[in-house]
Amino acid sequence: MYNFIEVKPNHIDDFSKEHLKGHIFQTSGWGNVKKDWIPKYIAGYDSNNNMVLSCMMILRKIPKMPYYIGYIPRGFVSDYNNKDLLIEFTEYLREFSKSNKIAFITIDPDIHLKEDEKLVYNSEKISGFLQSLGYNHTDSISFEGIQPNFVFRLDLPTSEDKEDAKKKVFKSFSSKTRYNIRVAEERGLSCEIYDKSNMTDQMLEEFYKIMVVTGKRDNFIIRNKEYFKEMIDDLFPFSKLYMIKYSYEKDFERLTEKLKKQQDANSRALVKIEEIKKELLGDNTEDKIEKLNKKLQDNENKLKESERQIEGFKNRMEDIKPYEGKEFYISGAIYLYYGGKAWYLYGASDDVLRDAMPNFLMQYAMINDSIDLGCYLYDFRGVSGDLNPENPLYGLYKFKKGFNGKFVEFIGEFDLVIKKPIYNAFKYVFPRFKEVRSKLRNK
């Protein structure tokens, strides 16, 4: 027998922090962030009065009706293999819903169904058991759910020197990802980090401007600026803003240096070619002539490549001329960490200087900081489960895959229905409303 009671907000935080299935969305801080919802905090205890379950549920009033919808983000925190606990808590949720006028409750547990497209042991049984208790099950391929059903998660080493761990993780990235990180560093990009202690209105405005650009480009709804400020404040010290800054001066200096090196190499290649041509005019054996011709061809190829690179550097110097004398931000992200886990929550990137690879540097900075914080897991958050290269979201999948995380599919959403007519209205009418709202908000 288990006992479930409403508790004070801070009572659930330590349990969520220490539990394997704990999540920052299952903390009082996240309840504070959701200003338009009413948070409820529930704890479950066994017969020895040991805490075995924590739950942060948020409620939202249904307009013009005396009922609420309930949502338990990333599922209540507990052992989902404990069937007796699941049975009793589900019954508690039914009674709690009736007494609090909740029409239905949605949960989306942090339980992996598949990792790299292979089934995780016991995950199907957990899903099936929840359904046997009366939960309606849905999953999604792209971003139809409340939380993304597919993510990339990177395991981080914790048992070795932190600098060695960073080197090990960097080496695990794909060669293209490592190259793009180096490009970002060479292009004069730098990463700045802000939290409640040093956040300014100006920096928040910079992030929000880029977020608006991203929302219009990728067609998603933009939350208001205050929401991001409240997230940084309410989740402190577990929330940070990362901003990537571009510097024309650094970029120009780097291009000038590379151009000079390439021009020097070009000059050396020209000298070498002339030397080989002179040598070919001398008295040589057939074997020597063949070797000299091969050397000549190799050096002429090097010269062509050198000239191509020189032209490329000159073109890029011309491309960045509009930014002469300027420094400005071109991407940003909201980062959360809690209980050994870290999440890339919101990302934004400008339309300019995308070839400078700012998002690669930003992810790398957040991964390194996660290692410094002692985290064992870094969550890149959502990607599409449709891996067709023709899918418009395939580029996001390729980008995150390059960091060598696990491709994770969760077990999906589960709805505990108390008032079926209201539930059906939300299930089948609201998605259309959401689509219309998205189009209006992004005009």
Sequence and secondary structure as in RCSB ss.txt:
>XXXX:A:sequence
MYNFIEVKPNHIDDFSKEHLKGHIFQTSGWGNVKKDWIPKYIAGYDSNNNMVLSCMMILRKIPKMPYYIGYIPRG
FVSDYNNKDLLIEFTEYLREFSKSNKIAFITIDPDIHLKEDEKLVYNSEKISGFLQSLGYNHTDSISFEGIQPNF
VFRLDLPTSEDKEDAKKKVFKSFSSKTRYNIRVAEERGLSCEIYDKSNMTDQMLEEFYKIMVVTGKRDNFIIRNK
EYFKEMIDDLFPFSKLYMIKYSYEKDFERLTEKLKKQQDANSRALVKIEEIKKELLGDNTEDKIEKLNKKLQDNE
NKLKESERQIEGFKNRMEDIKPYEGKEFYISGAIYLYYGGKAWYLYGASDDVLRDAMPNFLMQYAMINDSIDLGC
YLYDFRGVSGDLNPENPLYGLYKFKKGFNGKFVEFIGEFDLVIKKPIYNAFKYVFPRFKEVRSKLRNK
>XXXX:A:secstr
  EEEE  GGGTHHHHHHSTT  GGGSHHHHHH TTSEEEEEEEE TT  EEEEEEEEEEE TTSS EEEEETT 
 BS TT HHHHHHHHHHHHHHHHHTTEEEEEE  S EEEETTEE TTHHHHHHHHHHTT EEE  SSS SSS SE
EEEEE   SS HHHHHHHHHHHS HHHHHHHHHHHHTT EEEEE TTT  HHHHHHHHHHHHHHHHHHT     H
HHHHHHHHHTTTSEEEEEEEEEHHHHHHHHHHHHHHHHHHHHHHHHHHHHHHHHHTS   HHHHHHHHHHHHHHH
HHHHHHHHHHHHHHHHHHHTGGGTT EEEEEEEEEEEETTEEEEEEEEE SSSGGG HHHHHHHHHHHHHHHTT 
SEEEEEE  S   TTSTTHHHHHHHHTTT EEEEE  EEEEESSHHHHHHHHHTHHHHHHHHHHHHT 
